[in-house]
Amino acid sequence: MQSHILSIILFAPMVGALLLLFVPGENKNAIRWIANIFALAGLLVSIPLVPMFWTQRFQPGFKFLEGSANNWIPSIGAGYNLGIDGISFLLIMLTTLLGWISILSSWSAIEERVKEYYIWFLILQTGMLGVFMALDFFLFFVFWEAMLVPMYLLIGIWGGPRKLYAAIKFFLYTLFGSVLMLLGILFLYFHHQAVTGVYTFSIPELYKTAPQIPFHYAIWLFLAFFLGFAIKVPMFPFHTWLPDAHVEAPTAGSVILAGVLLKMGTYGFVRFSLPFFPQVVMESRVRAWMIGLSIVGIIYGALVSLMQKDMKKLVAYSSVSHLGFCTLGIFALNPLGISGSVLQQINHGISTGALFLIVGILYERRHTRE
């Protein structure tokens, strides 16, 4: 089991989604039970990671490696390659915990199209887990986009009165960032081939040739990745999709959006922006801009949240402020700052997820969020 534990954690929700396809839509209780069982199974299977990871915590590099480079689609150099380190380990545990809590909280809240709701939610959880586990850029991008569609549908179908506006806004913002990131990935892919003669999407292999990218190219690549991740965080001034998405999303959608999806942006900064483009990040003007945007986001998010009457908007704008601390720690470029950033990400995921659950309970009882 240990050699395939990441795959088991990754695909447990997907198995549940596939099983739900064969359950009649009228049997709502069976659908709810199956979805909750597989979400809980994903959490329970991830718990053994804690002692297993603890015994290897001082070993450098990625752990629990599965697959190898170029073993999935050899013709283009794509591989099914999974692995985790200390940062992704914490985010995986957060995802399995909040994923189960979100699905459990939907038991009485979702009454229409119950089968489709739980199928898309389980697929969403698989996409999020895949982003944190993938060590291959092709696989990473597949999971990154696989997460986008379910979240769009959760907001657009089961959301509030302005759900279509919020869903389309979320989709367009995120898609714009994804396209820029894809261009950056393809540049790294072809640059590696130009240097080594080998096509590969393997992230550890691409790390090795990234320092040879000329600075005038690296700064544009950094910008492409930065926009992709900054929109997801979201950093100021790319945050405008977040309040609308939170207000219109169902309660469970808000929990998983704030608790996990936003962390994919900060994870991307740590996993890709810093190691791939250190010469750009160390540039004083770039650091000044990153730190400046983070500080503006901290202050702006806090001030705007003070003016909100809608509790969901209040928590949404507070997230902009809290995640500003995360990006500030990352671009401080020291171990203490990055450690603090990761701690704040986990704290924010748990606390903000809990706040959205409380808002959802109050709304069910009072039918108002003011």
One Martini backbone bead per residue (centre of mass of N, CA, C, O) as a GRO file, in nm:
protein
  370
    1MET     BB    1   0.056   0.063  -0.019
    2GLN     BB    2   0.288   0.272   0.007
    3SER     BB    3   0.363   0.283  -0.307
    4HIS     BB    4   0.027   0.376  -0.362
    5ILE     BB    5  -0.100   0.602  -0.177
    6LEU     BB    6  -0.144   0.843  -0.370
    7SER     BB    7  -0.338   0.704  -0.569
    8ILE     BB    8  -0.554   0.633  -0.363
    9ILE     BB    9  -0.616   0.921  -0.273
   10LEU     BB   10  -0.672   1.043  -0.556
   11PHE     BB   11  -0.904   0.809  -0.659
   12ALA     BB   12  -1.131   0.779  -0.450
   13PRO     BB   13  -1.332   0.999  -0.552
   14MET     BB   14  -1.356   0.890  -0.846
   15VAL     BB   15  -1.486   0.622  -0.775
   16GLY     BB   16  -1.738   0.749  -0.652
   17ALA     BB   17  -1.830   0.895  -0.912
   18LEU     BB   18  -1.860   0.637  -1.087
   19LEU     BB   19  -2.066   0.494  -0.903
   20LEU     BB   20  -2.293   0.716  -0.924
   21LEU     BB   21  -2.373   0.659  -1.224
   22PHE     BB   22  -2.538   0.379  -1.120
   23VAL     BB   23  -2.731   0.562  -0.963
   24PRO     BB   24  -3.028   0.657  -0.905
   25GLY     BB   25  -3.148   0.981  -0.880
   26GLU     BB   26  -3.388   0.916  -0.669
   27ASN     BB   27  -3.159   0.800  -0.468
   28LYS     BB   28  -3.045   1.018  -0.248
   29ASN     BB   29  -2.937   0.867   0.001
   30ALA     BB   30  -2.736   0.685  -0.147
   31ILE     BB   31  -2.570   0.913  -0.268
   32ARG     BB   32  -2.482   1.042  -0.004
   33TRP     BB   33  -2.343   0.797   0.120
   34ILE     BB   34  -2.133   0.743  -0.100
   35ALA     BB   35  -1.994   1.019  -0.099
   36ASN     BB   36  -1.914   1.013   0.204
   37ILE     BB   37  -1.750   0.751   0.204
   38PHE     BB   38  -1.531   0.842  -0.009
   39ALA     BB   39  -1.440   1.096   0.138
   40LEU     BB   40  -1.361   0.949   0.400
   41ALA     BB   41  -1.162   0.753   0.271
   42GLY     BB   42  -0.960   0.968   0.181
   43LEU     BB   43  -0.893   1.056   0.471
   44LEU     BB   44  -0.810   0.780   0.596
   45VAL     BB   45  -0.579   0.719   0.388
   46SER     BB   46  -0.410   0.985   0.465
   47ILE     BB   47  -0.324   0.937   0.764
   48PRO     BB   48  -0.066   0.748   0.720
   49LEU     BB   49   0.116   0.985   0.621
   50VAL     BB   50   0.207   1.101   0.888
   51PRO     BB   51   0.407   0.879   0.997
   52MET     BB   52   0.556   0.838   0.727
   53PHE     BB   53   0.660   1.132   0.703
   54TRP     BB   54   0.802   1.163   0.979
   55THR     BB   55   1.034   0.949   0.919
   56GLN     BB   56   1.120   1.149   0.644
   57ARG     BB   57   1.162   1.464   0.713
   58PHE     BB   58   1.498   1.474   0.667
   59GLN     BB   59   1.458   1.408   0.378
   60PRO     BB   60   1.529   1.500   0.081
   61GLY     BB   61   1.286   1.573  -0.120
   62PHE     BB   62   1.082   1.358  -0.258
   63LYS     BB   63   0.801   1.153  -0.168
   64PHE     BB   64   0.636   0.878  -0.265
   65LEU     BB   65   0.712   0.776  -0.537
   66GLU     BB   66   0.545   0.770  -0.863
   67GLY     BB   67   0.657   0.662  -1.122
   68SER     BB   68   0.774   0.825  -1.432
   69ALA     BB   69   0.929   0.960  -1.673
   70ASN     BB   70   0.762   0.917  -1.978
   71ASN     BB   71   0.523   0.674  -1.909
   72TRP     BB   72   0.254   0.772  -2.055
   73ILE     BB   73   0.355   0.979  -2.308
   74PRO     BB   74   0.634   0.931  -2.482
   75SER     BB   75   0.604   1.115  -2.742
   76ILE     BB   76   0.600   1.388  -2.528
   77GLY     BB   77   0.707   1.335  -2.222
   78ALA     BB   78   0.480   1.206  -2.045
   79GLY     BB   79   0.397   1.149  -1.691
   80TYR     BB   80   0.324   0.936  -1.416
   81ASN     BB   81   0.409   1.166  -1.154
   82LEU     BB   82   0.451   1.127  -0.806
   83GLY     BB   83   0.477   1.362  -0.520
   84ILE     BB   84   0.606   1.474  -0.194
   85ASP     BB   85   0.617   1.728   0.046
   86GLY     BB   86   0.569   1.934   0.308
   87ILE     BB   87   0.363   2.113   0.158
   88SER     BB   88   0.179   1.904   0.009
   89PHE     BB   89   0.103   1.739   0.257
   90LEU     BB   90  -0.069   1.956   0.400
   91LEU     BB   91  -0.267   2.007   0.157
   92ILE     BB   92  -0.378   1.720   0.142
   93MET     BB   93  -0.497   1.708   0.426
   94LEU     BB   94  -0.684   1.952   0.385
   95THR     BB   95  -0.846   1.838   0.143
   96THR     BB   96  -0.965   1.579   0.275
   97LEU     BB   97  -1.106   1.722   0.507
   98LEU     BB   98  -1.277   1.943   0.352
   99GLY     BB   99  -1.411   1.751   0.154
  100TRP     BB  100  -1.579   1.594   0.361
  101ILE     BB  101  -1.718   1.834   0.502
  102SER     BB  102  -1.858   1.944   0.248
  103ILE     BB  103  -2.025   1.691   0.181
  104LEU     BB  104  -2.168   1.672   0.456
  105SER     BB  105  -2.298   1.970   0.442
  106SER     BB  106  -2.490   1.880   0.182
  107TRP     BB  107  -2.720   1.693   0.274
  108SER     BB  108  -2.957   1.934   0.316
  109ALA     BB  109  -2.882   2.165   0.101
  110ILE     BB  110  -2.920   1.948  -0.133
  111GLU     BB  111  -3.208   1.877  -0.368
  112GLU     BB  112  -3.092   1.930  -0.654
  113ARG     BB  113  -2.919   1.736  -0.841
  114VAL     BB  114  -2.754   1.536  -0.654
  115LYS     BB  115  -2.583   1.353  -0.830
  116GLU     BB  116  -2.423   1.571  -0.987
  117TYR     BB  117  -2.302   1.716  -0.747
  118TYR     BB  118  -2.127   1.479  -0.629
  119ILE     BB  119  -1.966   1.417  -0.879
  120TRP     BB  120  -1.829   1.698  -0.911
  121PHE     BB  121  -1.704   1.709  -0.629
  122LEU     BB  122  -1.518   1.458  -0.656
  123ILE     BB  123  -1.364   1.560  -0.902
  124LEU     BB  124  -1.254   1.812  -0.766
  125GLN     BB  125  -1.084   1.663  -0.554
  126THR     BB  126  -0.897   1.522  -0.752
  127GLY     BB  127  -0.780   1.777  -0.882
  128MET     BB  128  -0.652   1.897  -0.625
  129LEU     BB  129  -0.468   1.659  -0.553
  130GLY     BB  130  -0.311   1.652  -0.824
  131VAL     BB  131  -0.171   1.926  -0.799
  132PHE     BB  132  -0.004   1.838  -0.529
  133MET     BB  133   0.135   1.565  -0.672
  134ALA     BB  134   0.252   1.656  -0.929
  135LEU     BB  135   0.569   1.587  -1.142
  136ASP     BB  136   0.405   1.679  -1.405
  137PHE     BB  137   0.301   1.917  -1.620
  138PHE     BB  138   0.081   1.771  -1.772
  139LEU     BB  139  -0.065   1.658  -1.524
  140PHE     BB  140  -0.103   1.925  -1.379
  141PHE     BB  141  -0.280   2.061  -1.601
  142VAL     BB  142  -0.509   1.860  -1.598
  143PHE     BB  143  -0.589   1.910  -1.300
  144TRP     BB  144  -0.627   2.216  -1.316
  145GLU     BB  145  -0.866   2.192  -1.527
  146ALA     BB  146  -1.041   1.976  -1.374
  147MET     BB  147  -1.119   2.193  -1.153
  148LEU     BB  148  -1.273   2.417  -1.314
  149VAL     BB  149  -1.540   2.284  -1.409
  150PRO     BB  150  -1.678   2.198  -1.140
  151MET     BB  151  -1.682   2.485  -1.015
  152TYR     BB  152  -1.854   2.614  -1.232
  153LEU     BB  153  -2.102   2.424  -1.184
  154LEU     BB  154  -2.152   2.473  -0.882
  155ILE     BB  155  -2.219   2.772  -0.926
  156GLY     BB  156  -2.415   2.764  -1.190
  157ILE     BB  157  -2.636   2.557  -1.054
  158TRP     BB  158  -2.610   2.588  -0.707
  159GLY     BB  159  -2.650   2.879  -0.683
  160GLY     BB  160  -2.750   3.184  -0.687
  161PRO     BB  161  -2.905   3.437  -0.857
  162ARG     BB  162  -2.590   3.517  -0.980
  163LYS     BB  163  -2.443   3.253  -1.091
  164LEU     BB  164  -2.360   3.300  -1.389
  165TYR     BB  165  -2.183   3.544  -1.350
  166ALA     BB  166  -1.986   3.416  -1.144
  167ALA     BB  167  -1.900   3.168  -1.315
  168ILE     BB  168  -1.790   3.318  -1.565
  169LYS     BB  169  -1.586   3.492  -1.418
  170PHE     BB  170  -1.422   3.262  -1.300
  171PHE     BB  171  -1.356   3.120  -1.569
  172LEU     BB  172  -1.212   3.354  -1.721
  173TYR     BB  173  -0.992   3.420  -1.525
  174THR     BB  174  -0.869   3.132  -1.501
  175LEU     BB  175  -0.823   3.083  -1.804
  176PHE     BB  176  -0.625   3.310  -1.854
  177GLY     BB  177  -0.409   3.201  -1.659
  178SER     BB  178  -0.379   2.919  -1.794
  179VAL     BB  179  -0.274   3.010  -2.070
  180LEU     BB  180  -0.016   3.145  -1.970
  181MET     BB  181   0.097   2.895  -1.828
  182LEU     BB  182   0.110   2.714  -2.079
  183LEU     BB  183   0.321   2.882  -2.228
  184GLY     BB  184   0.539   2.844  -2.011
  185ILE     BB  185   0.556   2.537  -2.024
  186LEU     BB  186   0.635   2.517  -2.326
  187PHE     BB  187   0.899   2.665  -2.302
  188LEU     BB  188   1.035   2.470  -2.104
  189TYR     BB  189   1.009   2.223  -2.288
  190PHE     BB  190   1.178   2.338  -2.537
  191HIS     BB  191   1.430   2.421  -2.380
  192HIS     BB  192   1.511   2.140  -2.285
  193GLN     BB  193   1.552   2.028  -2.571
  194ALA     BB  194   1.774   2.233  -2.659
  195VAL     BB  195   1.979   2.136  -2.432
  196THR     BB  196   1.933   1.792  -2.433
  197GLY     BB  197   1.728   1.649  -2.660
  198VAL     BB  198   1.475   1.627  -2.457
  199TYR     BB  199   1.146   1.540  -2.406
  200THR     BB  200   0.985   1.696  -2.113
  201PHE     BB  201   0.756   1.729  -1.812
  202SER     BB  202   0.949   1.703  -1.589
  203ILE     BB  203   1.008   1.887  -1.317
  204PRO     BB  204   1.292   1.798  -1.215
  205GLU     BB  205   1.422   1.833  -1.501
  206LEU     BB  206   1.345   2.136  -1.548
  207TYR     BB  207   1.506   2.253  -1.314
  208LYS     BB  208   1.797   2.206  -1.444
  209THR     BB  209   1.745   2.416  -1.706
  210ALA     BB  210   1.635   2.693  -1.602
  211PRO     BB  211   1.910   2.859  -1.545
  212GLN     BB  212   1.956   2.885  -1.879
  213ILE     BB  213   1.766   3.110  -1.895
  214PRO     BB  214   1.730   3.398  -2.013
  215PHE     BB  215   1.635   3.683  -1.862
  216HIS     BB  216   1.443   3.804  -2.090
  217TYR     BB  217   1.266   3.540  -2.067
  218ALA     BB  218   1.219   3.489  -1.760
  219ILE     BB  219   1.038   3.739  -1.703
  220TRP     BB  220   0.801   3.641  -1.882
  221LEU     BB  221   0.757   3.371  -1.745
  222PHE     BB  222   0.701   3.477  -1.466
  223LEU     BB  223   0.450   3.639  -1.551
  224ALA     BB  224   0.279   3.402  -1.647
  225PHE     BB  225   0.276   3.251  -1.376
  226PHE     BB  226   0.185   3.480  -1.196
  227LEU     BB  227  -0.097   3.522  -1.320
  228GLY     BB  228  -0.203   3.237  -1.275
  229PHE     BB  229  -0.166   3.252  -0.954
  230ALA     BB  230  -0.284   3.535  -0.874
  231ILE     BB  231  -0.575   3.469  -0.957
  232LYS     BB  232  -0.608   3.224  -0.757
  233VAL     BB  233  -0.559   3.333  -0.470
  234PRO     BB  234  -0.607   3.642  -0.478
  235MET     BB  235  -0.448   3.911  -0.594
  236PHE     BB  236  -0.382   4.220  -0.600
  237PRO     BB  237  -0.608   4.307  -0.875
  238PHE     BB  238  -0.735   3.979  -0.909
  239HIS     BB  239  -1.008   3.959  -0.698
  240THR     BB  240  -1.307   4.017  -0.823
  241TRP     BB  241  -1.421   3.715  -0.840
  242LEU     BB  242  -1.450   3.618  -0.539
  243PRO     BB  243  -1.705   3.748  -0.411
  244ASP     BB  244  -1.905   3.635  -0.622
  245ALA     BB  245  -1.843   3.336  -0.582
  246HIS     BB  246  -1.911   3.319  -0.278
  247VAL     BB  247  -2.204   3.428  -0.278
  248GLU     BB  248  -2.315   3.208  -0.502
  249ALA     BB  249  -2.218   2.976  -0.368
  250PRO     BB  250  -2.233   2.713  -0.210
  251THR     BB  251  -2.125   2.631   0.088
  252ALA     BB  252  -1.927   2.405  -0.001
  253GLY     BB  253  -1.794   2.577  -0.222
  254SER     BB  254  -1.676   2.791  -0.029
  255VAL     BB  255  -1.503   2.605   0.141
  256ILE     BB  256  -1.323   2.489  -0.096
  257LEU     BB  257  -1.234   2.757  -0.215
  258ALA     BB  258  -1.097   2.878   0.041
  259GLY     BB  259  -0.942   2.620   0.157
  260VAL     BB  260  -0.799   2.525  -0.140
  261LEU     BB  261  -0.796   2.675  -0.419
  262LEU     BB  262  -0.625   2.925  -0.327
  263LYS     BB  263  -0.364   2.745  -0.261
  264MET     BB  264  -0.271   2.692  -0.555
  265GLY     BB  265  -0.128   2.963  -0.593
  266THR     BB  266   0.082   2.951  -0.361
  267TYR     BB  267   0.198   2.681  -0.448
  268GLY     BB  268   0.302   2.779  -0.725
  269PHE     BB  269   0.512   2.975  -0.621
  270VAL     BB  270   0.684   2.763  -0.465
  271ARG     BB  271   0.714   2.535  -0.693
  272PHE     BB  272   0.787   2.746  -0.951
  273SER     BB  273   0.875   3.046  -0.932
  274LEU     BB  274   1.128   3.015  -0.751
  275PRO     BB  275   1.294   2.771  -0.890
  276PHE     BB  276   1.278   2.874  -1.199
  277PHE     BB  277   1.309   3.216  -1.115
  278PRO     BB  278   1.543   3.343  -0.923
  279GLN     BB  279   1.661   3.585  -1.091
  280VAL     BB  280   1.389   3.742  -1.081
  281VAL     BB  281   1.308   3.742  -0.777
  282MET     BB  282   1.586   3.888  -0.690
  283GLU     BB  283   1.488   4.128  -0.811
  284SER     BB  284   1.416   4.423  -0.668
  285ARG     BB  285   1.168   4.517  -0.837
  286VAL     BB  286   1.005   4.258  -0.816
  287ARG     BB  287   0.990   4.240  -0.510
  288ALA     BB  288   0.852   4.511  -0.469
  289TRP     BB  289   0.592   4.436  -0.619
  290MET     BB  290   0.509   4.186  -0.458
  291ILE     BB  291   0.506   4.321  -0.178
  292GLY     BB  292   0.319   4.555  -0.249
  293LEU     BB  293   0.068   4.387  -0.332
  294SER     BB  294   0.042   4.242  -0.063
  295ILE     BB  295  -0.003   4.491   0.118
  296VAL     BB  296  -0.246   4.604  -0.028
  297GLY     BB  297  -0.421   4.350   0.014
  298ILE     BB  298  -0.428   4.354   0.320
  299ILE     BB  299  -0.559   4.636   0.354
  300TYR     BB  300  -0.795   4.626   0.154
  301GLY     BB  301  -0.939   4.370   0.257
  302ALA     BB  302  -0.990   4.475   0.545
  303LEU     BB  303  -1.150   4.736   0.480
  304VAL     BB  304  -1.377   4.609   0.305
  305SER     BB  305  -1.481   4.404   0.517
  306LEU     BB  306  -1.586   4.630   0.719
  307MET     BB  307  -1.827   4.719   0.496
  308GLN     BB  308  -1.984   4.459   0.525
  309LYS     BB  309  -2.303   4.278   0.541
  310ASP     BB  310  -2.221   4.037   0.396
  311MET     BB  311  -2.073   3.757   0.520
  312LYS     BB  312  -1.943   3.642   0.263
  313LYS     BB  313  -1.795   3.901   0.178
  314LEU     BB  314  -1.634   3.936   0.432
  315VAL     BB  315  -1.471   3.669   0.406
  316ALA     BB  316  -1.362   3.718   0.122
  317TYR     BB  317  -1.195   3.979   0.186
  318SER     BB  318  -1.031   3.850   0.414
  319SER     BB  319  -0.881   3.656   0.223
  320VAL     BB  320  -0.719   3.867   0.074
  321SER     BB  321  -0.564   3.950   0.327
  322HIS     BB  322  -0.449   3.675   0.424
  323LEU     BB  323  -0.304   3.604   0.146
  324GLY     BB  324  -0.107   3.839   0.162
  325PHE     BB  325   0.070   3.705   0.378
  326CYS     BB  326   0.156   3.466   0.207
  327THR     BB  327   0.299   3.626  -0.024
  328LEU     BB  328   0.488   3.784   0.158
  329GLY     BB  329   0.645   3.536   0.265
  330ILE     BB  330   0.744   3.429  -0.006
  331PHE     BB  331   0.883   3.720  -0.108
  332ALA     BB  332   1.099   3.731   0.126
  333LEU     BB  333   1.312   3.499   0.082
  334ASN     BB  334   1.277   3.302   0.341
  335PRO     BB  335   1.227   3.041   0.547
  336LEU     BB  336   1.037   3.184   0.750
  337GLY     BB  337   0.836   3.299   0.544
  338ILE     BB  338   0.749   3.030   0.413
  339SER     BB  339   0.656   2.890   0.671
  340GLY     BB  340   0.444   3.105   0.743
  341SER     BB  341   0.279   3.075   0.485
  342VAL     BB  342   0.194   2.781   0.522
  343LEU     BB  343   0.058   2.819   0.796
  344GLN     BB  344  -0.152   3.028   0.692
  345GLN     BB  345  -0.288   2.843   0.488
  346ILE     BB  346  -0.396   2.637   0.692
  347ASN     BB  347  -0.543   2.831   0.879
  348HIS     BB  348  -0.729   2.952   0.663
  349GLY     BB  349  -0.869   2.693   0.572
  350ILE     BB  350  -1.001   2.625   0.845
  351SER     BB  351  -1.132   2.898   0.936
  352THR     BB  352  -1.286   2.974   0.670
  353GLY     BB  353  -1.443   2.716   0.640
  354ALA     BB  354  -1.594   2.752   0.911
  355LEU     BB  355  -1.729   3.023   0.847
  356PHE     BB  356  -1.898   2.920   0.602
  357LEU     BB  357  -2.057   2.715   0.764
  358ILE     BB  358  -2.192   2.916   0.954
  359VAL     BB  359  -2.329   3.085   0.736
  360GLY     BB  360  -2.497   2.848   0.622
  361ILE     BB  361  -2.659   2.789   0.879
  362LEU     BB  362  -2.783   3.072   0.913
  363TYR     BB  363  -2.926   3.074   0.636
  364GLU     BB  364  -3.110   2.825   0.681
  365ARG     BB  365  -3.257   2.967   0.934
  366ARG     BB  366  -3.282   3.294   0.826
  367HIS     BB  367  -3.242   3.383   0.518
  368THR     BB  368  -2.967   3.543   0.592
  369ARG     BB  369  -2.640   3.746   0.568
  370GLU     BB  370  -2.676   4.017   0.771
   0.00000   0.00000   0.00000
